[in-house]
Every structure is written in C-alpha cells, then in structure tokens.
Amino acid sequence: MSHSKKVVCPYCGAVNRTPAERLGDNPICGKCKKGIFSARPVDLTAANFHNQINNSDIPVLVDFWAPWCGPCKMMAPAYEKAAIALEPGVRLAKLNTEEEQQIGAQFDIRSIPTLVLFNNGKEIARQSGAMMGGQIEQWVRQQLT
C-alpha cells in the first residue's frame, strides 16, 4: 500500500498529497500546476511561514538570515547547493529576519545565520553560524537519522 506525504506548494501554498515513492518524480501542484520542488530554497514570509512548516510531512530546513549579514551572503551558494542535494526529502527555505522580525523573535533567533530544522511542525535541531560546502547536507542528514 502506498504511503502519501503532504507537501506544501512553494508558489500557491496548496497542500498536496503525493505518494512517498513518487516525491522524486517532479510532482506538480494540483492547484497551480507548478512543480512542487524547484531545487532552490523557498522564500518564507509571515504569510506563508506557518503553512510551510506545519502542513508538510517532509522536514523543512529554514535559514534565518538578513541582507546586511556577511556570513549569510557567504553561506548562500552552499545553501542553494544543499537544496539541490536534499530535495525532495527535505524542503529548504529562507526567512529574511529583517523583514519578518516577529518570526525571528518567536523562534528566539539571536544570531544569524541560524539554521532551524523542523519536522512535523516542531523544531528538532538548530545550528548558528555559517556552514560551507557539504556541511549543511551532512548536518541535516545527521539530525534526521
């Protein structure tokens, strides 16, 4: 029997049920017809943050960052590569703490960049400071074993 997973569309926010074994087959959103996975981090805002975190059956890794942060800018290419490596098993997302200060405060973000890994709507791990190369993928895989 096929087990389905809920995955939130990064474009329209619709919650899609996809057979677990088909997540890697480039599923499209039933509502907006765009690809559910884009191999790039999803931009989060106050409007879509809780939907993406709470309604997804796959883990969501959030990069809490700000445009003025040098280490955040240095880590950005590695984070983009991690999205390619970790999807569809993990959704990567970014939250600009300058624009969404309330969410940063809600999760007690004291330094940036901070990566927070959510699973089934709950924080399961956190790492502050920039990670480079394959460190992001390695850290995420360690948290999920």
C-alpha positions as protocol buffer text, in pm:
chain_id: "A"
residue {
  index: 1
  type: MET
  ca { x: 0 y: 0 z: 0 }
}
residue {
  index: 2
  type: SER
  ca { x: 130 y: 343 z: -95 }
}
residue {
  index: 3
  type: HIS
  ca { x: 200 y: 592 z: 182 }
}
residue {
  index: 4
  type: SER
  ca { x: 136 y: 953 z: 83 }
}
residue {
  index: 5
  type: LYS
  ca { x: 309 y: 1263 z: 215 }
}
residue {
  index: 6
  type: LYS
  ca { x: 171 y: 1614 z: 245 }
}
residue {
  index: 7
  type: VAL
  ca { x: 389 y: 1870 z: 69 }
}
residue {
  index: 8
  type: VAL
  ca { x: 311 y: 2242 z: 55 }
}
residue {
  index: 9
  type: CYS
  ca { x: 341 y: 2411 z: -284 }
}
residue {
  index: 10
  type: PRO
  ca { x: 606 y: 2687 z: -266 }
}
residue {
  index: 11
  type: TYR
  ca { x: 406 y: 2901 z: -512 }
}
residue {
  index: 12
  type: CYS
  ca { x: 40 y: 2892 z: -410 }
}
residue {
  index: 13
  type: GLY
  ca { x: 59 y: 2729 z: -65 }
}
residue {
  index: 14
  type: ALA
  ca { x: -177 y: 2443 z: -151 }
}
residue {
  index: 15
  type: VAL
  ca { x: -120 y: 2125 z: 48 }
}
residue {
  index: 16
  type: ASN
  ca { x: -64 y: 1836 z: -193 }
}
residue {
  index: 17
  type: ARG
  ca { x: -76 y: 1466 z: -109 }
}
residue {
  index: 18
  type: THR
  ca { x: 190 y: 1279 z: -302 }
}
residue {
  index: 19
  type: PRO
  ca { x: 279 y: 909 z: -281 }
}
residue {
  index: 20
  type: ALA
  ca { x: 608 y: 890 z: -87 }
}
residue {
  index: 21
  type: GLU
  ca { x: 772 y: 684 z: -360 }
}
residue {
  index: 22
  type: ARG
  ca { x: 678 y: 950 z: -622 }
}
residue {
  index: 23
  type: LEU
  ca { x: 829 y: 1254 z: -446 }
}
residue {
  index: 24
  type: GLY
  ca { x: 1135 y: 1233 z: -671 }
}
residue {
  index: 25
  type: ASP
  ca { x: 927 y: 1227 z: -991 }
}
residue {
  index: 26
  type: ASN
  ca { x: 885 y: 1608 z: -1013 }
}
residue {
  index: 27
  type: PRO
  ca { x: 526 y: 1619 z: -884 }
}
residue {
  index: 28
  type: ILE
  ca { x: 315 y: 1920 z: -980 }
}
residue {
  index: 29
  type: CYS
  ca { x: 74 y: 2112 z: -761 }
}
residue {
  index: 30
  type: GLY
  ca { x: -287 y: 2010 z: -805 }
}
residue {
  index: 31
  type: LYS
  ca { x: -397 y: 2373 z: -770 }
}
residue {
  index: 32
  type: CYS
  ca { x: -148 y: 2595 z: -960 }
}
residue {
  index: 33
  type: LYS
  ca { x: 11 y: 2322 z: -1178 }
}
residue {
  index: 34
  type: LYS
  ca { x: 368 y: 2435 z: -1098 }
}
residue {
  index: 35
  type: GLY
  ca { x: 640 y: 2198 z: -978 }
}
residue {
  index: 36
  type: ILE
  ca { x: 627 y: 2130 z: -604 }
}
residue {
  index: 37
  type: PHE
  ca { x: 1007 y: 2108 z: -592 }
}
residue {
  index: 38
  type: SER
  ca { x: 1228 y: 2365 z: -761 }
}
residue {
  index: 39
  type: ALA
  ca { x: 1571 y: 2261 z: -625 }
}
residue {
  index: 40
  type: ARG
  ca { x: 1603 y: 2605 z: -468 }
}
residue {
  index: 41
  type: PRO
  ca { x: 1511 y: 2747 z: -127 }
}
residue {
  index: 42
  type: VAL
  ca { x: 1156 y: 2876 z: -80 }
}
residue {
  index: 43
  type: ASP
  ca { x: 1124 y: 3237 z: 41 }
}
residue {
  index: 44
  type: LEU
  ca { x: 922 y: 3249 z: 361 }
}
residue {
  index: 45
  type: THR
  ca { x: 719 y: 3541 z: 492 }
}
residue {
  index: 46
  type: ALA
  ca { x: 474 y: 3590 z: 776 }
}
residue {
  index: 47
  type: ALA
  ca { x: 201 y: 3498 z: 527 }
}
residue {
  index: 48
  type: ASN
  ca { x: 335 y: 3153 z: 434 }
}
residue {
  index: 49
  type: PHE
  ca { x: 572 y: 3053 z: 717 }
}
residue {
  index: 50
  type: HIS
  ca { x: 334 y: 2853 z: 935 }
}
residue {
  index: 51
  type: ASN
  ca { x: 168 y: 2682 z: 637 }
}
residue {
  index: 52
  type: GLN
  ca { x: 505 y: 2563 z: 503 }
}
residue {
  index: 53
  type: ILE
  ca { x: 628 y: 2444 z: 845 }
}
residue {
  index: 54
  type: ASN
  ca { x: 310 y: 2294 z: 992 }
}
residue {
  index: 55
  type: ASN
  ca { x: 145 y: 2133 z: 688 }
}
residue {
  index: 56
  type: SER
  ca { x: 440 y: 1944 z: 541 }
}
residue {
  index: 57
  type: ASP
  ca { x: 518 y: 1579 z: 606 }
}
residue {
  index: 58
  type: ILE
  ca { x: 875 y: 1630 z: 487 }
}
residue {
  index: 59
  type: PRO
  ca { x: 1127 y: 1811 z: 710 }
}
residue {
  index: 60
  type: VAL
  ca { x: 1175 y: 2182 z: 643 }
}
residue {
  index: 61
  type: LEU
  ca { x: 1514 y: 2350 z: 696 }
}
residue {
  index: 62
  type: VAL
  ca { x: 1487 y: 2727 z: 746 }
}
residue {
  index: 63
  type: ASP
  ca { x: 1779 y: 2965 z: 703 }
}
residue {
  index: 64
  type: PHE
  ca { x: 1715 y: 3269 z: 924 }
}
residue {
  index: 65
  type: TRP
  ca { x: 1923 y: 3542 z: 756 }
}
residue {
  index: 66
  type: ALA
  ca { x: 1943 y: 3916 z: 679 }
}
residue {
  index: 67
  type: PRO
  ca { x: 2067 y: 4108 z: 373 }
}
residue {
  index: 68
  type: TRP
  ca { x: 2331 y: 4301 z: 572 }
}
residue {
  index: 69
  type: CYS
  ca { x: 2487 y: 3982 z: 716 }
}
residue {
  index: 70
  type: GLY
  ca { x: 2824 y: 3895 z: 559 }
}
residue {
  index: 71
  type: PRO
  ca { x: 2831 y: 3529 z: 674 }
}
residue {
  index: 72
  type: CYS
  ca { x: 2473 y: 3489 z: 545 }
}
residue {
  index: 73
  type: LYS
  ca { x: 2583 y: 3605 z: 199 }
}
residue {
  index: 74
  type: MET
  ca { x: 2887 y: 3375 z: 213 }
}
residue {
  index: 75
  type: MET
  ca { x: 2668 y: 3076 z: 302 }
}
residue {
  index: 76
  type: ALA
  ca { x: 2400 y: 3145 z: 36 }
}
residue {
  index: 77
  type: PRO
  ca { x: 2566 y: 2948 z: -250 }
}
residue {
  index: 78
  type: ALA
  ca { x: 2620 y: 2645 z: -23 }
}
residue {
  index: 79
  type: TYR
  ca { x: 2256 y: 2666 z: 87 }
}
residue {
  index: 80
  type: GLU
  ca { x: 2141 y: 2676 z: -278 }
}
residue {
  index: 81
  type: LYS
  ca { x: 2350 y: 2362 z: -348 }
}
residue {
  index: 82
  type: ALA
  ca { x: 2205 y: 2193 z: -39 }
}
residue {
  index: 83
  type: ALA
  ca { x: 1854 y: 2248 z: -177 }
}
residue {
  index: 84
  type: ILE
  ca { x: 1952 y: 2056 z: -491 }
}
residue {
  index: 85
  type: ALA
  ca { x: 2112 y: 1776 z: -286 }
}
residue {
  index: 86
  type: LEU
  ca { x: 1840 y: 1739 z: -20 }
}
residue {
  index: 87
  type: GLU
  ca { x: 1515 y: 1773 z: -218 }
}
residue {
  index: 88
  type: PRO
  ca { x: 1269 y: 1605 z: -226 }
}
residue {
  index: 89
  type: GLY
  ca { x: 1344 y: 1452 z: 115 }
}
residue {
  index: 90
  type: VAL
  ca { x: 1384 y: 1793 z: 280 }
}
residue {
  index: 91
  type: ARG
  ca { x: 1238 y: 2133 z: 183 }
}
residue {
  index: 92
  type: LEU
  ca { x: 1484 y: 2421 z: 219 }
}
residue {
  index: 93
  type: ALA
  ca { x: 1353 y: 2770 z: 292 }
}
residue {
  index: 94
  type: LYS
  ca { x: 1484 y: 3114 z: 380 }
}
residue {
  index: 95
  type: LEU
  ca { x: 1338 y: 3376 z: 612 }
}
residue {
  index: 96
  type: ASN
  ca { x: 1466 y: 3734 z: 600 }
}
residue {
  index: 97
  type: THR
  ca { x: 1472 y: 3832 z: 969 }
}
residue {
  index: 98
  type: GLU
  ca { x: 1499 y: 4199 z: 876 }
}
residue {
  index: 99
  type: GLU
  ca { x: 1157 y: 4186 z: 705 }
}
residue {
  index: 100
  type: GLU
  ca { x: 1000 y: 3929 z: 939 }
}
residue {
  index: 101
  type: GLN
  ca { x: 1126 y: 4034 z: 1282 }
}
residue {
  index: 102
  type: GLN
  ca { x: 827 y: 3884 z: 1466 }
}
residue {
  index: 103
  type: ILE
  ca { x: 902 y: 3534 z: 1339 }
}
residue {
  index: 104
  type: GLY
  ca { x: 1270 y: 3575 z: 1424 }
}
residue {
  index: 105
  type: ALA
  ca { x: 1168 y: 3677 z: 1777 }
}
residue {
  index: 106
  type: GLN
  ca { x: 914 y: 3394 z: 1803 }
}
residue {
  index: 107
  type: PHE
  ca { x: 1193 y: 3142 z: 1741 }
}
residue {
  index: 108
  type: ASP
  ca { x: 1443 y: 3329 z: 1960 }
}
residue {
  index: 109
  type: ILE
  ca { x: 1688 y: 3389 z: 1676 }
}
residue {
  index: 110
  type: ARG
  ca { x: 1980 y: 3571 z: 1842 }
}
residue {
  index: 111
  type: SER
  ca { x: 2247 y: 3541 z: 1574 }
}
residue {
  index: 112
  type: ILE
  ca { x: 2238 y: 3491 z: 1200 }
}
residue {
  index: 113
  type: PRO
  ca { x: 2268 y: 3287 z: 1000 }
}
residue {
  index: 114
  type: THR
  ca { x: 2082 y: 3029 z: 1205 }
}
residue {
  index: 115
  type: LEU
  ca { x: 1951 y: 2709 z: 1050 }
}
residue {
  index: 116
  type: VAL
  ca { x: 1646 y: 2554 z: 1215 }
}
residue {
  index: 117
  type: LEU
  ca { x: 1524 y: 2211 z: 1112 }
}
residue {
  index: 118
  type: PHE
  ca { x: 1153 y: 2147 z: 1155 }
}
residue {
  index: 119
  type: ASN
  ca { x: 981 y: 1809 z: 1130 }
}
residue {
  index: 120
  type: ASN
  ca { x: 602 y: 1774 z: 1159 }
}
residue {
  index: 121
  type: GLY
  ca { x: 580 y: 2139 z: 1263 }
}
residue {
  index: 122
  type: LYS
  ca { x: 826 y: 2108 z: 1552 }
}
residue {
  index: 123
  type: GLU
  ca { x: 1183 y: 2232 z: 1580 }
}
residue {
  index: 124
  type: ILE
  ca { x: 1413 y: 1930 z: 1603 }
}
residue {
  index: 125
  type: ALA
  ca { x: 1756 y: 2092 z: 1559 }
}
residue {
  index: 126
  type: ARG
  ca { x: 1929 y: 2429 z: 1536 }
}
residue {
  index: 127
  type: GLN
  ca { x: 2271 y: 2544 z: 1419 }
}
residue {
  index: 128
  type: SER
  ca { x: 2403 y: 2900 z: 1440 }
}
residue {
  index: 129
  type: GLY
  ca { x: 2683 y: 3026 z: 1218 }
}
residue {
  index: 130
  type: ALA
  ca { x: 2763 y: 2985 z: 851 }
}
residue {
  index: 131
  type: MET
  ca { x: 2824 y: 2638 z: 711 }
}
residue {
  index: 132
  type: MET
  ca { x: 3004 y: 2583 z: 383 }
}
residue {
  index: 133
  type: GLY
  ca { x: 3035 y: 2316 z: 117 }
}
residue {
  index: 134
  type: GLY
  ca { x: 2867 y: 1991 z: 208 }
}
residue {
  index: 135
  type: GLN
  ca { x: 2840 y: 2077 z: 578 }
}
residue {
  index: 136
  type: ILE
  ca { x: 2472 y: 2172 z: 551 }
}
residue {
  index: 137
  type: GLU
  ca { x: 2373 y: 1841 z: 387 }
}
residue {
  index: 138
  type: GLN
  ca { x: 2586 y: 1645 z: 634 }
}
residue {
  index: 139
  type: TRP
  ca { x: 2437 y: 1826 z: 935 }
}
residue {
  index: 140
  type: VAL
  ca { x: 2077 y: 1776 z: 812 }
}
residue {
  index: 141
  type: ARG
  ca { x: 2132 y: 1405 z: 744 }
}
residue {
  index: 142
  type: GLN
  ca { x: 2281 y: 1359 z: 1094 }
}
residue {
  index: 143
  type: GLN
  ca { x: 1974 y: 1524 z: 1251 }
}
residue {
  index: 144
  type: LEU
  ca { x: 1734 y: 1300 z: 1059 }
}
residue {
  index: 145
  type: THR
  ca { x: 1895 y: 963 z: 1139 }
}
